[in-house]
Amino acid sequence: MTRFNINHSSDRTKKVNCQKSKKPDLSTEQKFILTQATKLRTYKW
């Protein structure tokens, strides 16, 4: 969760990270968020 917040703190660093890692950062983050949301939902209900 900390890493996620750091990534979202500034767009410049995010762009640099995207360029550094060849696989798209956004898609992996979205997948992570989706899995976390699903987990939360299942635990809530």
Summary of the structure (lengths in Angstrom):
residues: 45
radius of gyration: 12.7
end to end distance: 22.5
largest distance: 39.4
contacts: 83
relative contact order: 0.11
helix: 84%
strand: 0%
